[in-house]
Amino acid sequence: MTCEVFLDRLYDDDARAAGRGRGRVPPDLAAHLLACDACRAAYHAACADDRLLSRALSEAPSPAWRMEVLREMGHDRRGPWSQRIAAVNEAVVWGILAVAAVHVLQGGSSTAVSIAAFSAGGAAALLGPGLAKHWKILRRPLRWV
């Protein structure tokens, strides 16, 4: 087994179950673990990450954390009209770029595909900054574990 195959196989269900202590390490992985220090370190790091994530998901966040997240997400930061117009322009530009990319990659497409691409590009432009902000807020419990 090559290191690349090992790292790909590392996230299969049987390997993850073994990392959680709910089964044996699959024989093909066990043989490679004995021979390769780098993959052994990657296996232990993946197991530690999996345990950390499992623990973070099973523990309920404190009420103070919940209130802080709801307060920060509830802020309505509407800007002046010029900022709103700039946001709409950005959504349209990203929508047009998405349609162009679909046409280049597929060599032409249907109207439905073009509409879907335009919608996805516009949504990405509008939601991208907001999703990044909310993800930063929501991942805080992982730092507390």
BELWOBEL-V521890 format. One record per pair of residues at least 4 apart in sequence whose C-alpha atoms are under 8 Angstrom apart, sorted by the first residue. I is the first residue (numbers start at 1). J is the second residue. D is the distance in whole Angstrom. If there is no record, write none. Layout:
i=I j=J d=D
i=I j=J d=D
//
This chain:
i=1 j=5 d=6
i=1 j=6 d=7
i=1 j=28 d=7
i=1 j=32 d=7
i=2 j=6 d=6
i=3 j=7 d=6
i=3 j=39 d=7
i=4 j=8 d=6
i=5 j=9 d=6
i=6 j=10 d=6
i=6 j=29 d=7
i=6 j=32 d=8
i=6 j=39 d=7
i=7 j=11 d=8
i=7 j=39 d=7
i=7 j=42 d=8
i=8 j=12 d=8
i=9 j=15 d=7
i=10 j=15 d=6
i=10 j=16 d=7
i=10 j=43 d=7
i=10 j=46 d=8
i=11 j=15 d=6
i=11 j=16 d=6
i=12 j=16 d=6
i=13 j=17 d=6
i=14 j=18 d=6
i=14 j=23 d=7
i=14 j=25 d=7
i=14 j=26 d=7
i=15 j=19 d=6
i=15 j=25 d=6
i=15 j=26 d=6
i=15 j=29 d=8
i=16 j=20 d=6
i=16 j=47 d=7
i=16 j=50 d=8
i=17 j=21 d=6
i=17 j=22 d=5
i=17 j=23 d=6
i=17 j=24 d=8
i=18 j=22 d=5
i=18 j=23 d=5
i=18 j=24 d=5
i=18 j=25 d=5
i=18 j=26 d=8
i=19 j=23 d=8
i=19 j=25 d=8
i=19 j=44 d=8
i=19 j=47 d=5
i=19 j=50 d=8
i=20 j=47 d=7
i=20 j=50 d=8
i=20 j=51 d=7
i=25 j=29 d=7
i=25 j=30 d=6
i=26 j=30 d=6
i=27 j=31 d=6
i=28 j=32 d=7
i=29 j=33 d=6
i=30 j=34 d=6
i=31 j=35 d=7
i=32 j=36 d=6
i=32 j=39 d=8
i=33 j=37 d=7
i=33 j=39 d=6
i=33 j=40 d=5
i=34 j=40 d=8
i=36 j=40 d=6
i=37 j=41 d=6
i=38 j=42 d=6
i=39 j=43 d=6
i=40 j=44 d=6
i=41 j=45 d=6
i=42 j=46 d=6
i=43 j=47 d=6
i=44 j=48 d=6
i=45 j=49 d=6
i=46 j=50 d=6
i=47 j=51 d=6
i=48 j=52 d=6
i=49 j=53 d=6
i=50 j=54 d=6
i=51 j=55 d=6
i=52 j=56 d=6
i=52 j=142 d=8
i=52 j=145 d=7
i=53 j=57 d=6
i=53 j=142 d=7
i=54 j=58 d=6
i=55 j=59 d=6
i=55 j=145 d=8
i=56 j=60 d=8
i=56 j=141 d=7
i=56 j=142 d=6
i=56 j=145 d=6
i=61 j=65 d=6
i=61 j=66 d=7
i=61 j=141 d=7
i=62 j=66 d=6
i=63 j=67 d=6
i=64 j=68 d=6
i=65 j=69 d=6
i=66 j=70 d=6
i=67 j=71 d=6
i=68 j=72 d=6
i=69 j=73 d=6
i=69 j=137 d=6
i=69 j=138 d=7
i=70 j=74 d=6
i=71 j=75 d=7
i=73 j=134 d=7
i=79 j=83 d=6
i=79 j=84 d=7
i=80 j=84 d=7
i=81 j=85 d=6
i=82 j=86 d=6
i=83 j=87 d=6
i=84 j=88 d=6
i=85 j=89 d=6
i=86 j=90 d=6
i=87 j=91 d=6
i=87 j=126 d=7
i=88 j=92 d=6
i=89 j=93 d=6
i=90 j=94 d=6
i=90 j=122 d=8
i=90 j=125 d=6
i=90 j=126 d=8
i=91 j=95 d=6
i=91 j=121 d=7
i=91 j=122 d=4
i=91 j=123 d=7
i=91 j=124 d=8
i=91 j=125 d=5
i=91 j=126 d=6
i=92 j=96 d=6
i=92 j=118 d=8
i=92 j=121 d=8
i=92 j=122 d=6
i=93 j=97 d=6
i=93 j=122 d=8
i=94 j=98 d=6
i=94 j=118 d=8
i=94 j=121 d=5
i=94 j=122 d=5
i=94 j=124 d=8
i=94 j=125 d=6
i=95 j=99 d=6
i=95 j=117 d=7
i=95 j=118 d=4
i=95 j=119 d=6
i=95 j=120 d=7
i=95 j=121 d=4
i=95 j=122 d=5
i=96 j=100 d=6
i=96 j=118 d=6
i=96 j=121 d=7
i=97 j=101 d=6
i=97 j=118 d=8
i=97 j=121 d=7
i=98 j=102 d=6
i=98 j=117 d=5
i=98 j=118 d=6
i=98 j=120 d=8
i=98 j=121 d=5
i=99 j=103 d=6
i=99 j=114 d=5
i=99 j=115 d=8
i=99 j=117 d=5
i=99 j=118 d=6
i=100 j=104 d=6
i=101 j=105 d=6
i=102 j=106 d=6
i=102 j=107 d=8
i=102 j=108 d=7
i=102 j=109 d=7
i=102 j=114 d=7
i=102 j=117 d=7
i=103 j=107 d=5
i=103 j=108 d=5
i=103 j=109 d=6
i=104 j=108 d=7
i=109 j=113 d=6
i=109 j=114 d=7
i=110 j=114 d=6
i=111 j=115 d=6
i=112 j=116 d=6
i=113 j=117 d=6
i=114 j=118 d=6
i=115 j=119 d=6
i=116 j=120 d=6
i=117 j=121 d=6
i=118 j=122 d=6
i=119 j=123 d=6
i=120 j=124 d=6
i=121 j=125 d=6
i=122 j=126 d=6
i=123 j=127 d=6
i=123 j=128 d=8
i=124 j=128 d=5
i=125 j=129 d=8
i=126 j=130 d=8
i=127 j=131 d=6
i=128 j=132 d=6
i=129 j=133 d=6
i=130 j=134 d=6
i=131 j=135 d=6
i=132 j=136 d=6
i=133 j=137 d=6
i=134 j=138 d=6
i=135 j=139 d=6
i=136 j=140 d=7
i=139 j=143 d=8
i=140 j=144 d=7
i=141 j=145 d=7
//
